[in-house]
């Protein structure tokens, strides 16, 4: 066994030349001792010879000490093959590991150009691997072969196999199809991949705690929190079905139900929250996280932020803009009574007598957010709604006749759009009539890209919010202001 092999296995290295010198010194010392003993015992100058021998032994010991220190601490003249302490593993490295380490060292030693980091692309990927030792290692090795860096990893155990969710950083020239092909060759199946952004760099526990905090502060955040937790999905809140025995949810057990790409959860108020993601089945881990958020919302009960803004209209009247909920139901009905039939018809697009029955749904924080405009006397004279409509978002306004054309509608719409931007919505749409010039003017006043669609006298105006992201600063109440 060579010195290099012994050094790699953690065994001390001995040199045969040192052993030979020590053995020769031992025999020499024995011979000298025998000569000295004969001279002392039989020679005339025995005591003198004994003293000379003592001095010789002391000189020899000193020379040996000097020689050991000089050669024992001298730097090695060649490479022994041993690794530094920081690089030594418990088991000897294989040839593949040595090649990977050498490649990594060469990459680290060469300085990367300034544009490399900017050309990297973030990806979110999910794939299913066999629940067997080495499956994940093979997948990671295959990704490393294409210079794909794994930033985070979550595992979702299944009855058969394991779903691994990755956040990847890949070179800009590596396409998604190439990544999925590499994953498939390493044993991954049912692979799904999409572009990610800087917001995905937050680790999963931190993101979940943030969503729980938002849900705890505002009941209207629950659908948004579920959407951010589960990715691109459609969320619908359905009211409880009315039966002779009372209001009970339709065929949804208390613990909820998971059916491949659809999960149904018991809403705190007795309805059903349906989450659907057709492109990717939900895992039991995701179902448990969603159910935990819903249970947190149920324990905390109805709640909305109670802060408010006091504004002064151009003619000098002071109004208050605040969040509203079902506790404002009676005040909203009284406002309906003061509105004209034309105003109610433009808002609700149906029989005026049915206007009141929409209020309980509109004011519920489960279906969106509502802003109320209140006068100094406490009367509600305007309502603005931001409604979660599946994966879309609707805005709706109602201003009492005597308070119209004072800028209240524009003020409400700007705040609602600011809240939509804060919630990460891509667009908002308003359903009105072509003759409702006030609503059309308010949408145009947003100075955002607008799309118009007219169907049987109904006008749908859609504002794309991508131009508003980063250009507005959203305050606590949802007002969009210039930064």
C-alpha positions in Angstrom: 0.0 0.0 0.0 1.5 3.3 -1.1 1.9 6.4 1.1 -0.8 8.2 -1.0 -3.3 5.4 -0.4 -2.5 5.3 3.3 -2.9 9.1 3.6 -6.3 9.0 1.8 -7.6 6.4 4.2 -6.5 8.4 7.3 -3.6 6.2 8.2 -0.1 7.6 9.3 2.6 7.5 6.7 6.0 5.9 7.7 9.2 6.3 5.6 11.5 3.2 5.4 14.6 5.5 5.5 13.8 6.8 8.9 13.3 3.3 10.3 16.8 2.2 8.9 18.5 5.2 10.4 17.0 4.6 13.8 17.9 0.9 13.7 21.6 1.7 12.8 21.7 4.2 15.6 20.5 1.5 18.1 23.2 -1.0 17.0 25.9 1.7 17.2 24.8 2.7 20.6 25.1 -0.9 21.9 28.6 -1.3 20.4 29.8 1.9 21.9 28.4 1.0 25.3 30.2 -2.4 25.2 33.6 -0.8 24.3 33.2 1.8 27.0 32.3 -0.9 29.6 35.4 -2.9 28.8 37.6 0.2 28.9 36.2 1.3 32.3 36.4 -2.1 33.8 39.8 -3.1 32.6 41.6 0.1 31.5 43.8 2.4 33.6 41.8 5.5 32.8 38.3 4.2 33.5 36.8 7.2 35.3 38.1 9.6 32.6 36.7 7.5 29.8 33.3 7.3 31.6 33.1 11.1 31.8 34.0 11.4 28.1 31.3 8.8 27.2 28.7 10.8 29.1 29.6 13.9 27.2 29.4 12.0 23.9 25.9 10.7 24.8 24.7 14.2 25.6 26.1 15.6 22.4 24.4 12.7 20.4 21.0 13.4 22.1 21.3 17.1 21.3 22.1 16.3 17.6 19.2 13.9 17.4 16.8 16.5 18.8 18.0 19.1 16.3 17.7 16.7 13.4 14.2 15.7 14.3 12.9 19.2 14.6 14.4 20.3 11.3 13.1 17.4 9.2 9.8 16.8 11.2 8.5 20.4 10.5 9.9 20.8 7.0 7.3 21.5 4.3 6.6 18.5 2.1 8.6 18.3 -1.1 5.8 16.7 -3.2 2.0 16.1 -3.3 1.1 13.3 -0.8 -2.4 13.0 -2.3 -4.1 13.8 1.0 -7.0 16.4 1.1 -7.2 19.3 3.3 -9.3 18.8 6.5 -12.2 20.8 5.1 -12.5 18.6 2.0 -12.0 15.1 3.6 -15.1 12.9 3.7 -15.7 9.8 5.8 -15.7 7.6 2.7 -13.2 7.8 -0.1 -14.4 9.8 -3.1 -15.5 8.0 -6.2 -14.1 8.8 -9.6 -17.4 10.6 -10.6 -17.3 12.7 -7.4 -13.7 13.6 -8.1 -14.5 14.7 -11.6 -17.5 16.8 -10.4 -15.3 18.5 -7.7 -12.6 19.2 -10.2 -15.1 20.8 -12.6 -16.6 22.8 -9.7 -13.2 24.1 -8.6 -12.3 25.1 -12.2 -15.6 27.0 -12.5 -15.1 28.8 -9.2 -11.6 29.7 -10.1 -12.6 31.4 -13.3 -14.4 34.7 -12.8 -17.9 34.8 -14.3 -18.7 37.8 -16.5 -21.1 40.5 -15.1 -23.9 39.5 -17.4 -24.1 35.8 -16.3 -26.3 36.4 -13.2 -28.7 38.6 -15.2 -29.1 36.0 -17.9 -30.2 33.3 -15.4 -33.8 32.2 -15.4 -35.9 31.1 -12.5 -38.2 28.1 -12.9 -40.8 26.4 -10.7 -40.8 22.7 -11.4 -42.8 19.8 -10.0 -42.1 16.1 -10.8 -42.9 12.7 -9.4 -40.0 10.3 -8.6 -39.9 6.8 -7.2 -39.9 6.5 -3.4 -36.5 4.7 -3.4 -33.1 5.6 -2.1 -31.0 7.4 -4.8 -34.0 8.6 -6.9 -33.7 12.2 -5.8 -29.9 12.1 -6.0 -30.0 10.9 -9.6 -32.4 13.8 -10.4 -30.2 16.4 -8.8 -27.1 15.0 -10.5 -28.8 15.3 -13.9 -29.8 18.9 -13.2 -26.3 19.7 -12.1 -25.0 18.3 -15.4 -26.9 21.1 -17.2 -25.6 23.8 -14.7 -29.1 24.1 -13.2 -28.9 25.3 -9.6 -31.5 24.1 -7.1 -32.5 27.0 -4.8 -35.2 25.2 -2.8 -36.9 21.9 -2.6 -40.2 20.7 -1.1 -41.3 17.0 -0.9 -44.9 15.9 -1.1 -45.2 12.2 -0.1 -47.8 10.1 -1.9 -49.1 6.6 -1.6 -46.8 5.6 -4.5 -43.8 7.8 -5.2 -43.0 11.3 -4.1 -43.8 14.7 -5.7 -40.8 17.0 -5.5 -41.3 20.7 -6.0 -38.2 22.7 -7.0 -37.2 26.3 -7.4 -34.5 26.3 -10.1 -32.1 28.8 -11.5 -30.9 27.8 -14.9 -28.7 29.5 -17.6 -30.7 31.6 -19.9 -30.0 29.4 -22.9 -31.5 26.3 -21.2 -35.1 26.1 -22.2 -38.0 24.5 -20.2 -38.3 21.6 -22.7 -34.6 20.8 -22.1 -35.0 20.8 -18.4 -38.0 18.5 -18.6 -36.1 16.2 -20.9 -33.2 15.9 -18.5 -35.6 15.2 -15.6 -37.4 12.5 -17.6 -34.0 10.8 -18.4 -33.3 10.8 -14.6 -36.5 9.1 -13.7 -38.9 12.0 -13.2 -42.5 11.7 -14.5 -45.6 13.9 -14.7 -43.3 16.9 -14.8 -44.8 20.4 -14.8 -42.7 23.6 -15.1 -43.4 27.3 -15.3 -41.4 30.6 -15.1 -40.9 31.9 -11.6 -40.0 35.4 -10.3 -38.2 37.0 -7.3 -41.2 36.5 -5.1 -40.8 32.7 -5.2 -37.3 33.0 -3.6 -39.0 33.3 -0.2 -38.9 29.9 1.5 -42.1 28.0 2.0 -42.5 28.4 5.8 -41.9 32.1 5.6 -44.5 32.4 2.7 -47.1 30.4 4.6 -46.7 32.4 7.8 -47.1 35.6 5.8 -50.3 34.3 4.2 -51.6 33.3 7.6 -50.9 36.8 9.0 -52.7 38.4 6.1 -55.7 36.1 6.6 -55.8 36.8 10.3 -55.9 40.6 9.7 -58.6 40.6 7.0 -61.2 37.9 6.3 -61.3 39.0 2.6 -57.7 37.8 2.2 -58.6 34.1 2.5 -59.3 33.5 -1.3 -56.2 35.5 -2.2 -54.1 33.6 0.3 -55.3 30.2 -1.1 -54.5 31.4 -4.6 -50.9 32.4 -3.7 -50.5 29.2 -1.7 -51.6 26.8 -4.4 -50.4 28.7 -7.5 -52.6 29.3 -10.5 -56.0 28.1 -9.6 -59.7 29.1 -9.7 -61.4 29.7 -6.4 -65.1 30.0 -6.0 -67.1 30.6 -2.8 -70.6 29.2 -2.9 -73.2 30.0 -0.3 -74.8 27.3 1.8 -77.8 25.5 0.4 -81.1 26.2 2.1 -83.0 23.2 3.3 -85.8 22.4 5.6 -83.4 21.6 8.5 -81.5 24.9 8.1 -78.4 26.0 6.2 -76.0 23.2 5.5 -73.2 22.8 3.0 -73.9 20.6 0.0 -72.2 17.1 0.5 -68.9 18.4 1.9 -67.6 16.7 5.0 -66.2 18.8 7.9 -62.6 17.9 7.0 -63.2 18.8 3.3 -62.8 16.7 0.2 -59.8 16.2 -2.2 -60.5 14.9 -5.7 -57.4 15.0 -7.9 -57.4 18.5 -9.3 -60.4 19.8 -7.2 -60.6 20.4 -3.5 -63.6 21.5 -1.6 -63.4 23.0 1.9 -66.1 23.9 4.4 -66.4 27.7 4.6 -66.6 29.3 8.0 -70.0 30.8 7.3 -71.4 27.4 6.3 -70.8 27.5 2.5 -68.3 25.8 0.3 -65.0 27.0 -1.0 -64.1 25.2 -4.2 -60.5 25.3 -5.5 -59.8 23.9 -9.0 -56.4 23.5 -10.8 -56.9 21.5 -13.9 -53.3 21.4 -15.0 -51.8 19.8 -11.9 -53.3 17.5 -9.2 -53.3 18.7 -5.6 -51.2 16.7 -3.2 -52.3 15.8 0.4 -49.7 18.3 1.7 -51.3 21.1 -0.2 -54.7 20.0 0.9 -53.6 20.1 4.5 -52.1 23.6 4.2 -55.3 24.9 2.6 -57.5 23.4 5.2 -55.3 24.9 7.9 -55.8 28.4 6.5 -59.6 27.9 6.3 -59.6 26.6 9.9 -57.6 29.7 11.0 -60.2 32.0 9.3 -63.1 30.1 11.0 -61.6 30.5 14.5 -61.0 34.2 14.1 -64.5 34.9 12.9 -65.7 38.0 10.8 -63.1 40.8 10.8 -62.0 43.7 8.6 -59.5 46.5 9.1 -61.3 49.3 11.0 -59.1 52.2 9.8 -60.6 55.0 7.7 -59.7 58.1 5.6 -61.3 61.5 5.9 -61.4 63.4 2.6 -62.7 66.8 1.6 -64.7 67.1 -1.6 -64.2 70.1 -3.9 -67.3 71.9 -2.5 -66.0 71.5 1.0 -68.0 68.5 2.3 -66.0 66.0 4.4 -66.5 62.4 3.7 -65.1 59.2 5.3 -63.9 56.2 3.2 -63.6 53.0 5.1 -64.0 49.2 4.8 -67.5 47.8 5.0 -68.9 44.4 5.8 -72.3 42.8 6.6 -72.5 45.0 9.7 -73.4 47.8 7.3 -76.3 45.9 5.7 -79.0 48.1 7.2 -77.3 51.4 6.3 -76.8 50.1 2.7 -80.5 49.2 2.4 -81.4 52.7 3.5 -79.1 54.1 0.8 -80.9 51.9 -1.8 -84.2 53.6 -0.7 -82.7 57.0 -1.4 -81.4 56.0 -4.9 -83.5 56.4 -8.0 -84.7 53.5 -10.0 -82.4 54.5 -12.9 -79.3 54.5 -10.6 -80.2 51.1 -9.2 -80.9 49.7 -12.6 -77.5 50.8 -14.0 -75.8 49.2 -11.0 -77.6 45.8 -10.7 -78.8 45.3 -14.3 -82.1 43.8 -13.2 -85.4 44.5 -11.4 -85.0 47.3 -8.9 -86.9 45.3 -6.3 -84.2 42.7 -6.3 -81.4 45.1 -5.4 -81.5 44.5 -1.6 -81.0 40.8 -1.9 -77.6 41.2 -3.5 -76.3 43.2 -0.5 -75.6 40.3 1.8 -73.3 38.7 -0.8 -71.6 42.0 -1.8 -70.8 43.0 1.8 -69.5 39.6 2.8 -65.6 39.7 3.0 -65.7 36.1 1.7 -66.4 37.3 -1.8 -64.3 40.4 -2.0 -63.7 43.8 -0.4 -66.1 46.7 -0.1 -65.5 50.3 0.5 -68.1 52.6 1.9 -68.4 56.4 1.7 -69.9 57.9 4.8 -71.0 61.5 5.5 -70.3 63.4 8.7 -73.8 62.5 9.9 -73.1 58.8 9.5 -75.1 58.0 6.3 -73.6 55.8 3.7 -73.8 57.5 0.3 -71.6 55.3 -1.8 -70.4 51.7 -2.1 -67.5 50.3 -4.1 -67.0 46.6 -4.5 -64.0 44.5 -5.5 -65.3 41.0 -6.2 -63.3 37.8 -6.6 -64.9 36.1 -9.6 -63.0 32.9 -10.0 -59.6 33.8 -11.4 -61.0 37.3 -12.5 -61.8 40.4 -10.5 -64.8 42.7 -10.9 -65.2 46.3 -9.8 -68.7 47.8 -9.2 -69.8 51.2 -7.9 -73.0 52.7 -6.6 -73.2 56.4 -5.6 -76.4 58.0 -4.2 -78.1 60.4 -6.7 -77.6 63.5 -4.6 -73.8 62.8 -4.2 -73.0 62.0 -7.9 -70.6 64.1 -10.0 -68.6 65.1 -7.0 -65.6 62.8 -7.6 -66.8 60.1 -5.2 -67.0 57.4 -7.9 -63.5 58.1 -9.2 -62.1 58.1 -5.6 -63.7 54.7 -4.9 -62.5 53.2 -8.2 -58.9 54.4 -7.7 -58.8 52.8 -4.3 -60.3 49.6 -5.6 -57.8 49.3 -8.4 -55.0 49.9 -5.8 -56.3 47.1 -3.8 -56.4 44.8 -6.9 -52.8 45.7 -7.6 -51.9 44.9 -4.1 -53.7 41.5 -4.4 -51.7 40.7 -7.5 -54.7 40.8 -9.9 -53.8 41.0 -13.6 -56.9 43.0 -14.6 -60.3 44.3 -13.4 -63.5 44.5 -15.3 -66.7 46.6 -14.8 -70.1 45.5 -16.2 -72.3 48.5 -17.0 -74.4 50.0 -19.7 -73.2 52.0 -22.7 -75.3 54.9 -21.4 -73.5 55.0 -18.1 -71.1 57.8 -19.0 -70.1 58.3 -15.4 -68.7 54.8 -15.0 -67.0 54.9 -18.4 -65.4 58.2 -17.6 -64.1 56.9 -14.2 -62.5 53.9 -15.9 -60.9 56.1 -18.5 -59.6 58.3 -15.7 -57.5 55.4 -14.4 -55.2 56.0 -17.4 -54.7 52.3 -17.9 -55.0 50.2 -21.0 -58.7 49.4 -21.5 -60.6 46.8 -23.5 -64.3 47.3 -24.4 -66.9 44.6 -25.2 -70.5 45.3 -26.0 -73.0 42.5 -25.8 -76.8 43.1 -26.1 -76.5 46.6 -24.7 -74.2 45.6 -21.8 -70.8 47.1 -21.8 -67.8 45.3 -20.2 -64.8 47.5 -19.7 -61.6 45.7 -18.7 -58.5 47.5 -17.3 -55.2 45.7 -17.5 -53.2 46.3 -14.4 -49.7 45.4 -15.6 -49.0 49.1 -16.3 -50.1 50.0 -12.7 -47.7 47.5 -11.0 -44.8 49.5 -9.6 -46.3 52.8 -10.7 -48.6 53.1 -7.7 -48.2 52.8 -3.9 -51.1 51.1 -2.1 -51.9 52.5 1.3 -53.6 50.5 4.1 -57.1 51.4 2.7 -56.2 50.6 -0.9 -55.8 54.1 -2.3 -53.5 54.3 -5.3 -51.1 57.1 -4.9 -47.9 58.2 -6.8 -44.8 56.9 -5.0 
